[in-house]
Amino acid sequence: MLLGCRNKIIWLPDHKLGNDKLDSFKYAIYQRPSIVRCSIDAASSMDGFNDAKERIRETFGKNELSPSFYDTAWVAMVPSRVSLNKPCFPQCLDWIVENQREDGSWGLNPSHPLLVKDSLSSTLACLLALSKWRIGDTQVERGLGFIETHGWAVKEENQISPQGFNIIFPNMINYAKELNLNLPLDPDLVNLMILKRDLTIERALKNDLKGNIENLEYFAEGLGELCNWKTTMLHQRNNGSLFDSPATTAAALIYHQHDDKCFEYLNSILELHKNWVPTIYPTKIHSCLCLVDALQNLGVDRYFKTQVKSVLDEIYRLWQQKNDEIFSDVARCAMAFRLLRMNNYEVSTEKLLFGFVNEECFFRTSRGQLASDVAILELHKASQMATHDEKDHILDKINTWTRTFMEQKLLDKDIVDSSKKEVELALRKFYATHDRVESRRYIESYEVNNFKILKAAYRFRNIENVDLQRFSLHDFNLCQARYKEELQQLKRWFEDCRLDQVDFSQQHLYTSYFLMASTLFEPEYSDARLAYAKNTMLITLVDDFFDGFACKEELHNIIELLERWDEYSTVGFHSERINIFFSALYQTIEDIAAKAEIRQGQSVKDHFIKMWFDLVKCMLMEFDWWKSKTTPSIEEYLSVACVTIGVPCVVLTTQYLLGPKLSENFIECSEVSALCNRTSMVARLHNDIRTYKREQAERSPNIVSILITQSQGTMSEEVATRQIKEMLESQRRELLGMVVSQRRGRQLPQVCRDLFWKTSKLCYCLYSHGDEFRFPEKMKNHITEVIYKPINLST
């Protein structure tokens, strides 16, 4: 059955489902350990909740990137256009003097145990700026003291290293010598670093590979006079920058000089920030994408629909214009593609750069900023958005090599612990996860002091903040309280219907309800969740009847009762269990139909009865095939089996409770029929792959066994299963394309289309080998996490 988990019953002691501790899932690239004191009492304050919502709403459009001491120092070293003996941007020098840390360093977070290299790099850059213009003697002395006490970190491989550190840091040491700045570093270590740097540069130039040279050009401040600045300037962007890097752009003015566009770029940043620059600029698009992504991951984007739509509309406009800020950065381009596609914007893979279809091309054509784990991770996430009508298979190719690359990284333990969980999650198919389970993981692992690193560590303060965490926590716990109430209602329904008297385990109740609560989680869909769960359980029960627990007379009795719905009392019941089942079905359908009529302004009860009648008739046909040992054709089998899987009854009934007004001919609508057929195929193929062995032993029809039989012995079980999996993947992609597409002629409200996709995700979770539902203990833990165990970040 669709969601009926017979043969996979999870035995749970009433509502206390266990107290297993959750793993702490880290999803940022690098994170600073922090304790967020957030009691449930404080988080549950509605005033605080609304205040936080307003503050989050205000962050849209803001670009609160942390200052970069490293980049600001390079800008401070730019000579005046009037006199080479004066700084062009003296305000940056003043800012450096005024913002030295207590320990004599400069950097995002000198106290972070893994950011010592970053502090060394930023501190040395600031010392060069001060020494070049001969100011800040006291600050220079204190900075040298920091380098002396922390110079050990230069050779520590466990330290988080800024990009290009092994090229840039040795060059800054050479520059310090030119300025007569004596650095308290081990001479042997310095010589070794310089030697390694020179060999790296020599090897790149000797191989003359475009990717290698461009990687070096991104770190041009580390090349100095060795850089072919004329060639490097060919990479200048429309905004005047080199690679959106203030440091590299400043280095061009130091070594190459007299480029108006470079000056204009740096001036534009300082007009905004007055006396400092970030490590990358512009970042508005990236910041907006990250904020939308964070809101969706945390499960609270529904509170900001207007703002999210405004952001994505603007991103889509820029996407169509092939905006430089989007397409110059692989990670940004991949994230934009993923968010636009999953939010129903028409985006083509043709605009994803062809240079990334395999690992060799990626590293050959990507500069250092792009050729990173972050970019590969985002490419992999984007690659899972493939739909059936993709013509060039770009996403498939990207998916293959990025998956292999990240799996190898995990095997080699070459990924920092803070990003390991994010990589593991990305390797799981996004269409086989539970939204609410993942939201909980994001909330619990959310760090308000997140940082990422390019040539310097940086932080988006409008994204990584306590408001987002507390707001998401409060929302999760509010929804959870609703789920507990609904589950109690479902228990009362189960008891009132006497379903326990037909050997139907109450454990189905937990499973059926959890599946929908974990996916259609918003509080306003309470009636829809309950209807979905009740229909799921009743379909599972009637399926048990047809699987051998009932005689044929009882099956015909059910059909006759459905045919004479309003006069069922004149039909009578063949047995007490048929009485219990039909009474439960009658009460449930009447109740759902009454609620649907209030919402829709029309009676839809006849539709519900018709869907149930079709379901039971098809089940009887499957029963006859089994009884007579008949093997139907694949076409005949699928026409019946895609009804008995239960999608039409469950999903179409629930649609009437989602909110939007539906037309009178909703069920006959071609768009609805196509979506329902695709979802039913996904569910049926999953079910048959998973249950093939059991049904083979029972001699029940199954598409795998039918395929083997019709091949007349020419096809093995392995080949048949592979073909069905290919068919399944094709159906899934077609369904995704239909759900996210906004092509003309699409009239079904998005929330209704989404329910088909959500149902297909549940099928992957139920039937896929190796997923979390393979182990009952994991399912029990998920039920605990989503329904019973509040999130409490208090310490």
N, C-alpha and C positions, 0 to 999 in steps of 0.2 A: 504493500500500500504506500500511498504518497508519504505520509508522515507517521503511519502506524508502526510502532516499533516492536511488534511481536517478534519473538526470537531474540530481542535485544532489551529485555525488561531490566530496568535499573531499580534495584530494591533500595528504597529510601525509607528511613524511619520517620513517618509523618512529615512535619515541616522542618525538623532539624536535620539538615542534610550534611552535616560534617563541618569540621573546623580547620581543614587543611590551610596552612598559610600560603599566601600567594607569593609567587616569585615577583621580584621587582623588575619590571620590564623597562629598560632604558631605550628611549627612541631618538634622542638627539645625537648628533654626531660626536660631540664631546660635551661633557657636563661637569659642572662644578658641584660637588656634594654639598647639599644644603638641607637644613631641617626647616620645614614649613610648619609652624605651630598653627594648626587650624582645627579648633574643636568643632564637633558636630553642632553644639549649641550655637556657636558663633556663625557657622556656615548656614544654619537653618533660619537665621534671621531674615525675614522677607525684605525688610528695609535694606539690609546689607546686600541681599541678592539683587534688588533693583538698582541700588547704587553701583554695584559692580557691573551690572549690565550696561548702565549708562556710560561708565568709564571705558568699557570695552568698545562700545559703539563709537565713542570719540576717537579711538585709536585708528579707525579706518581713515586712510589718507595721510596719516602721520608716518614719518619715517625716522624713528628714533634709534639710529645706529650709534653704537658706542664710538668715542674718539679713538683714533689709532695714533699712539705715540710714535710708532715706527714711521708711518707715512707722513705724519706732521713734521717729523725731523727732516725727512728728505725735502719736503716743501720748504722748510726753513733754510735749507742749504742752497736754494736757488738764488743766484746773484741778481742784483738789480739790473734792469735793462739800461740804466743810465751809467752805472758804475759797477764794475766787477768786484769792487772792494766793499760793497754794501749789500745787505740782504734785500731781496725783493719783497719778502713777506715778514717783516720784523715782528708782526703780531704773533706769529707762530713761535718765534724765539721766546717772547715774553710768556706765552702759554706754557712752554716747556719748562722754563725757570719756575713758574708758579705752581706747577703740578707734579713735582718730583715726590716720590713716595718717601715714607719715613725711613725706609731701609736704604735709601739712596738710588732706588731703581725707578724705571718708568715701564709701564706695561698695563695690560688689562687687569691682571690679578697676580701680583708677585707672590702672594701667599699660597697660591695653588701649587700643590706638590708636583704636578705634571707640566706646569707652564713656565718652568725656570728658563728653558731655552728661549721662549717667547720674550720673557723679561730681559734676558741677556741681549737679544737682538734689538729690542726697542731701546734699551739703555745705551748700547753702543751707538746706535743711530743718533740719539739725543746728544751724547757726548761729542760726536763728530760735528753736529750742528753748532753746539756751544763753542767748541774749540775753533771751528772755522772762522767764526766771527768774534772770537776772543772775548766772550762774556761768560758770566756765571761761574767764576773760579770755584766758589764754594760748592756749587752743584756738581761741577766736574770732579772735584775731589771725592765727594760722597758717592758719585756714580762709579768711580774707579774702585772704591771700597766694596761696592756691591759685586762688581765683576771679579774682584779678587776672592771674595768669600763664596761665590757661586759659579766660578769658572769650571768647576768639576762637571757641571751639567752638559757642557759642550759635547762630551764624548759618550754621554749616557743614551743608550738606544731606547730605554724605556720612557724617556721624556717625549712629550708631544712636540714634534718639530714643526716650526713654521715652514711653509712651502719655500723651496729654494734656499733653505738655511745653509746647506753645505757649499753653495756658490756665493751667496750674498755675504755671509758672516766673514769668511776669509778676505773678501774684497774690502770690507769695512775695516778689517785689521790693517790691510795695506794702506788704506786711506789714512788711518790713524797715524801710521809711521810718517806719512807725508806731512801731517800736521804736527809732528813732534809730540804726539800724545802717546806716552808710554803705558801700554796696557799690562796689568799684572797677570799675564797668562803664561803658562808653561811654554817656553820656546820650542821644545820638541813637539808639543801638541799643535802649536801654531804652524810649524813647518809641515807637519803631516796634513793638516787641513788644507793648506795652500797647495800642496802637491796633489791631493785628491781633487781639489777644485780644478787645477790646471789640466789634469788627465781627463776629467769629465768634459771640459770645454773642448779639449783637443779631439777627443773621441767623437763628439757630436759634429764638429766641423769637418773632421776627416770623413765620416760616413756621409756627410752632406745630405742627410735626410731632412725633408721639410719639417716634419714633426719635431725632430730633435732640435733643429735650429730655432723653431718658433717657441719651443719650451724655454730655451735659453733667453730668447728675446723678452719673454714675460718677466724674467729675472734680470733685466738689462742693467739695473743699478748694481748688480753683482758682477757685471762684466766691465763696467767703466769704459776705459779707452779701447778695450779689446772688442767692444761691440761695434758692429757695422751699423751705425746710427742711420745712415741713409736708407739701408734696407729695412731697418726696424720701423722707421717712420712710415713705411708703406702700410703698416697695420693701424695707422691712426684712424680713429673712428669719427663718426659725424659730430660727436660732442667734443672733439679735440683731444681726447685721451688716447693713451696707449693701453689697451686691454682693460679700460675702466679702472686703472690702478693709479692713484695719485702719486705713489712713490716712483713708479716707472716713468710716468709723465714728467715728474719733477727731475728725474735723472736725465731725461732727454734735454731739458733746459740747462742742466748743469754741464753736460758733456757736448751737446749738439748746439744748443742755444738758438735764440732768435726764431722761434716758431710761435706765431700769433695765436694759433688755435690752442696750443698747449697752455699758454698764459691764460687765455679766455676760460679754458676748462678749470684750471686751478682757482681763478678768480671767482668763477660761478659757485664753487664749493665754499669758498671763504665768505662770499656774500650771504650764504645760508648759515654757516656755522661760526662765522666771525674770525676765530683764531685757531681752529683745528680742522683736520680733515679725517674722514673715515678710511678704512683700508680698501674700500671699494665704493665707487660712485659712478653712475647713479644706482640706487637700490630700491626705488619706489615700487617698481614692478615686482621685484623679488620679495620685498617686504609684504606686499599685498597678497601675493601667492602663498607665502608661508603662513600668513594670518588666516586665510581661508582654509588652507590645509589643516592647520591646527584646530580651528573651530569644528571642522568636519570630523577630524579624528577624535576630538573630545566629545562629540555628539551633541553640540549646542548650537550648530550653525542655524537651526530653525528660528532662533531668537533674533537673528540678524539677516533675514531674508533680503530685505531691501538693500542693505549695505553690500552683502555678498553678490547680489545680482548686479549692482552698480559696478563693483570691482571687475567681475567676470565679463560684463559687457565691454568695459574699457580694454581689458586684456584681449578680448576677441577682436575688437577693432584694430588694435595694434598688431595682433597676429595676422590679420588679413593684409595689413600694410607691410608685413615682414619687418617689423620694428627691430632695430639693431640691438636694443637692450634685451629683447627676448632671445633672438636667434644667435647672438654672439656667445651665449653661455649654454652649454649642453644641459646642465642640471636645470636651469631656468626654463629652457625650451621644453624639456621633457615633462617638468611639473606643470607647465602651462597647458601642454597637450592633454595630459591626464585629467586635470581639473576641468578643462573646457569640455572634453568628451563626456566625462561622467556627469556633467551638469547640462548636457543636452545641447551643446553647441556643435555645429557641423565643422569639424576640423579634419584635414586630410593628412595622412602620413607622408605625403609627397613633400610637405614642408619640414618634416624631420630630416635633418641632414643625412645624405647618403653616406657620408664619411664615417658613420658609426654602425654600419651593418655587421661588422665583425671586429674582433679585438685588435687585429693588426692595423686595420684602417683607423680605428679609434685612437690608438696611441701614436700613429704616424701623423695624424692630422690635428691632434689636440695639443694645445699648449699646456703647461704645467697646471694652470688653474683649473683646466677642464678635466685633464686626465687624472681624476681622483676617484676614490671610493664613493664620494658623494654623488658625483656625476653618473657613475655606473649604477649606483643604487636607484637613482631617479630614472635612468634609462630603463632599468628592469621593471620598475613600477609602471612606466608608460607602455612598455611592450605587452603588458597583459590586457591592454585595452583594445586588442585586435577584434574586428568584426568580420563577418563572413564576406563582405564585399571589398575587402582590402585587395587591391590589384597587384601590388608590388611585393608583398610579403616582407616588407621592411621590419615590421614589428616582430615577426616570427624569428627572423635572423638575429635581431637584437636580443630577443628573449633567450635564445639558445646560448649565445656566448656570454651574456651577462650572468646568467644562472650558473654556468660552468665556472666563470671567474670568481663569483662570490662563494660558491660551494668550496672551491679550492682554498680561498682565503680563510674560510672557517676551519677547514681541515688543517691548514698550516698555522692556525691560531695567529693569523696576521691581521686581526681586526681588534681594535681596542674594545675593552669590555663594555664601555658605555654605548657603543653602537652595535654590539653583537646581536642584541635582541631585535633591533630594528631590521637588521639584515635577515635574521631567521624568520621574522614575520613577513618580510617582502618575498622570501623564497616560497612561502606558502601562498597558494593561489588566492587572490583577493576575493574570488567568487566562491570560496569555501570557508569563509569566516563568518562569525556572528558579530554584528555591529556593536551590540551592547557589551559583549565580552571584551572586544578590542578597545572600546571607549574606556572601560574600567582600567584596562592596562595602561592606556595613555594617561589617564588622570593620576593613577598611583605613581607612575614613573615620571610625571611632569616635574621638571626642575625649573624653578623660577630664575636660576642663575646659569641657564644654558649658555654655552659659547661654542662658536665654530672657529675654524682657523683657515686663513689663506696665508699671506706672508706675515700676518699678525693675527692674534686672536681677536674676535669681535663678538658682539652680542646685539640682538634686536630687542631693545628694552620694551617696545610696544607689543611684543609677542610673548617673550618669556617673562611673565609677571604673575604675581600672586592673585590678581583679580581673575584671570582666566582659570587658574586652578581651583580657587574657592567657588567660583560661579559654576564650573563643571561638576564639582563635587556635590554642591547643593542640588543641582538639577538631577544628578544620578540618584541621590537618596530620595528626592521627591518622587521620581518615577518608581523607584523600588517600593516605596510605601504603597503606591497604587497597585503594583503587581501583587503584593501580599493580599490586598483586599480582593482583587479579582480572583486570585487562586482560591480564596475562601469561598467566593461565590461559586466557583467551578466545583469545589468539593460538595457544596450543598446541592448543586444540580446533580452531581454524580450519585449522591445518596438518595435524593428524591426520586431519581429515575431507577433506582434499585439495580444499577448496572453491576454491582458486586455479586448479585445473585445469578449472573450468567457467566461466572468464572472469568470476568473481565477485570484485570488488575487495576487498582487505582494508580499504579505507577505510570500507566499510560497518560494519566491526567497531568502529571508533572512534565513528562516529555512533550506532550502536545502543546501545553500552554507555554512552556519555556521557548520552544522553537519560534513562536510568533512574538513573544515578549522580547526576545533577544534581537529581533530584526525590525518589526513594526513596533517600536518602543515608545513612541510619543504618547503622552497621557490621553490626548483627545481621541485616540483610536481604541478605547476600552471595549466598546461594543464589537468592533471588528475583531479584536484579539479573541474575545470570548466565543464569537461565532466561528472563527477559524478553528479554535481548539475543539469545540464541541463537534463540529462536522468531521474533523480529523478522527476523533475517537469513535464516532458512530460508523464511519467508513471502515475503520479498523475492525470494529465488531462484526459488521455484516460480511466483511471479507473473511473473517474467521468462520462464519457460518458456511460460506461457499467453499472454504478450503477443507471441508470434510467433517465439520462438527454438526452439520444439519443434514436432514434427509431432503430429497428432492421435493417432497410435498411441502415442507416448511419453506423452501425457497420460492415455490409458486405461490404460497400463502402470502409472502412478503410482497410479491409483485401485484397480487390481487388487492391487497390492502392499499398499495400506492395508487392503483387505478381508481379505486373508489374511496378516495381520501376523506371527503366530507361525510361519507356513509360507511366508514370502516367498521362501525359496530354491527352492521348487517352481514359482514363477511365472517367475523369470528377469528379466533386464533388457533392454529394447529397445535401449539404448545405454549407453556408458560414463558419460555425464553423468547418466543416470537412476540408474545404479549408485552414483555418487558422492553424488548428492542423497539417495537413499533410505537409503543406508548412514549418512549423517550424521544424517538424521531419526530413523532407528531407534535409533542409539546415543544420541542426545540425549533422545528421549522415554523410553527405558528408564532412563537415568540420572536424569532428573527424577522419573519415577514412583517409582523406588526411594527417593529422598530424601523424596518426598511421603508415601510409605507409612510411613516411619519416624516422620515428624512427625504424621501423621493416624491411624495405627493401622488403616488400611484401604487396600486396593488401589484406586488411582484411574486406573490405566493405561488401562483401557477408555474412560474419559471423554476422556482425551487423544487416543486414536486416533480416537474418534467425532468430536471437534471437527475434527481434521485431515481426516477423510474428508468431513465436511460442507463444509469450506472448499474442498477440491479439486473436489468435485462442483459447487459453485456457480461456481468458476472455469471449469470446463468449460462451464457454461451460458452464462457471459459470452462465452467463446470462440466458441460456436455462434452467439450473437447477432451477434457481429462478422463471423463467416465468412459468415453468411447475410444480412447487412445488415438484420437484424430490429430494429425499434424496439419494445422492451417498454413496457408501461404504467408509470407512475411507481410504482405500488404493487408491481408485479411486479419492477421494477428494484431498488427499495429492499430488498425481501425477500431478494434475492440479494446485492446490493452491500454491504449491512451485514454480511454474513458474510465476503465476500472482502476487506474492509478489514482483517481480521485481529484485531479486538478480542477475540472469543471465545477464539481459540487462545492469544493472548498473555496476556491479563489473567486469564482463568479458570484457566489453568494455573499462573500465578504465585501466585494466591490460596492455593494449597495449601502454599506455602512461606513464608508471612508469619508463621506462629506459631500463631494460634488454631485450635482443632479445629473442623472443618467437618462438617456433617451429611452422611449418605450421599446425600441428595437435594439437595445444595447447588446443583448446576447447574440443576436443575428448579425451584428455589425462585422464586416469583413476584417477590420483591424483587430477586434476582440477575438475573433475566431483564429486569426493567424497567431496572435500572442498566446492564446490558450493552447493551440496545437503545438507550438514550439516548446512551451513549458511542460506540457504533458509528455512530449518526446524526451526531453531532458530527464524528467522524473522516471519514466518507464525504462529508458536505456540504463540509467544508473541502477535501478532496482534489479533489472535482469542480469546485469554484469555481476552484481553482488550476490544474488540468490541463485545463480546458475547451478551450482553444485547440488544444493538442496532440492531444487525443482527437478533437476535431472533424476535424482534418486526417487522423487515422487512421481516422475513421468508427467509433470505438469508442463504446459506450453511455456517456452521461454525463447526469446529471439536468438540467443546464442545457439541453442540446440536446434532450432528451426533452420538457421543458416547452415549448420553442419549437415543436417539431414538433406537439405535441398542441394547441397554440393555433391551428394552421392559418394561420400567418402574421400573427396579430393581436398577437403579443407580440414585442418586440424583445429582443435579447441583454441590453441594460442592465436592462430591466424584469425579465426572467427571473432574472438574477443577483441583483437586489435582493430578489426574492421568496425565493430560496434563502437569502440572508443573513438574512432575517427568520426563516425556518424554523430556520436554524442557531442564531440567538440564542434563539429559543423553546426549542429542545432543550437548549441550554447552561443556561438558567435552570431548566428542569425538573430537569436532572441535579444542579445545585447544591442545589436545594431537597431532593432526595432524599438527597443526601450529608450535609447538615448537619442534617436534621430528626431529631428524637427522638420522633416520634409513635408511638403504640401500634402494635404489630404489626411494628415494625422489629427484626429478630433478627440481622441480619448485623453482625459486629464492625466497629467504626469503621475500623480499619486496612484492612479489606477494602473498605469503601465508599470510603475515601480513594483507593485505587488506581485506581478508575474516574475519579475527579476528576483525579488526577495525569496519567492517560493523556490525558484531554481537553485538559489544559494543554499536553502535548507536541504534540498535534495543532495547536493554535493556533500554537505556535512553528515547526512544520515548514511549515505551509501558508498562514499569513497573509501577505498582501502587506505589504511594508514592515517586517517584523520582522527580528530579528537574523540569522535563517537565510537571509535573502534574499541575503546577501553571504557567500561561503565564508570570507573572511578573518575575519569576526566569529565564525563558528562555530569556526574553528581557534583563535582566541584564547580562546573559552569552554572548549574542551577543555583547553587549556594551563592555564588558571586553576583548573579544577576537579580535574584529574587529575594534572598534572605540576608546576606551579610552586607551591612552598610559600609561605605568607604569612610574610614576614620584616619586622618593623617596626623592626629595628635600623638605626641611622644611624651 
